[in-house]
């Protein structure tokens, strides 16, 4: 695996775990008051990396599945190379 792909897959895993933690952690969930109603969408979410979800791609990323069954694919793509000083 090339260095660029390794970095993208590493970042994808970090973001995936953070999102899953938010969905799993009762302390980070908000009450479903009108002000925080949009936060309720995170309850019961699941994440799988592309390989585990069976997505046929070499891209780094993961699938987010919400409690209502809707799915979202998050792809991590490097847009610029690091600059050297």
C-alpha positions as CSV (number, residue, x, y, z in Angstrom):
1,X,0.0,0.0,0.0
2,X,1.4,3.4,-1.0
3,X,2.1,6.0,1.7
4,X,-0.7,8.3,0.4
5,X,-3.2,5.4,0.7
6,X,-2.0,4.5,4.1
7,X,-2.6,8.1,5.4
8,X,-6.0,8.2,3.8
9,X,-7.0,4.9,5.3
10,X,-5.6,5.9,8.7
11,X,-7.6,9.1,8.7
12,X,-10.7,7.2,7.5
13,X,-10.4,4.8,10.5
14,X,-10.0,7.7,13.0
15,X,-13.1,9.5,11.7
16,X,-15.1,6.3,11.6
17,X,-14.2,5.4,15.2
18,X,-15.0,8.9,16.4
19,X,-18.4,8.9,14.7
20,X,-19.2,5.5,16.1
21,X,-18.2,6.6,19.6
22,X,-20.5,9.6,19.4
23,X,-23.4,7.3,18.3
24,X,-22.7,4.8,21.1
25,X,-21.9,7.1,24.0
26,X,-25.0,8.1,26.0
27,X,-23.1,11.1,27.5
28,X,-22.6,12.7,24.1
29,X,-26.3,12.3,23.0
30,X,-28.6,15.3,23.4
31,X,-32.1,15.2,24.6
32,X,-34.5,15.4,21.7
33,X,-35.7,18.9,22.5
34,X,-36.5,21.2,19.6
35,X,-33.1,22.8,19.9
36,X,-31.2,19.5,19.6
37,X,-33.6,17.4,17.6
38,X,-31.0,16.9,14.8
39,X,-28.6,15.2,17.2
40,X,-31.1,12.3,17.6
41,X,-30.2,11.1,14.1
42,X,-26.9,9.8,15.6
43,X,-28.6,7.3,18.0
44,X,-28.2,3.8,16.8
45,X,-25.8,4.6,13.9
46,X,-23.4,1.9,12.7
47,X,-20.2,2.3,10.7
48,X,-18.3,-0.2,8.6
49,X,-15.2,0.4,6.5
50,X,-15.6,0.0,2.8
51,X,-14.1,-3.5,2.8
52,X,-16.3,-4.8,5.6
53,X,-19.4,-3.2,3.9
54,X,-18.5,-4.9,0.6
55,X,-18.0,-1.6,-1.3
56,X,-15.9,-2.4,-4.4
57,X,-13.4,0.4,-4.3
58,X,-9.7,1.1,-3.5
59,X,-10.7,4.4,-1.9
60,X,-10.4,5.0,1.8
61,X,-13.7,5.5,3.5
62,X,-16.6,4.0,5.4
63,X,-20.4,3.5,5.3
64,X,-22.6,5.1,7.9
65,X,-26.0,3.4,8.5
66,X,-28.6,5.2,10.5
67,X,-31.2,3.6,12.7
68,X,-33.9,4.2,10.0
69,X,-31.8,2.1,7.5
70,X,-30.5,5.0,5.4
71,X,-26.9,4.7,4.4
72,X,-24.2,7.3,3.6
73,X,-20.7,6.6,2.1
74,X,-17.9,8.8,3.4
75,X,-14.9,8.8,1.1
76,X,-11.5,10.3,2.2
77,X,-9.5,11.8,-0.7
78,X,-6.4,13.9,-0.3
79,X,-6.8,17.1,-2.2
80,X,-3.2,18.5,-1.9
81,X,0.2,17.1,-1.1
82,X,2.0,18.4,2.0
83,X,4.3,21.3,1.4
84,X,8.0,21.0,2.4
85,X,9.9,23.9,4.1
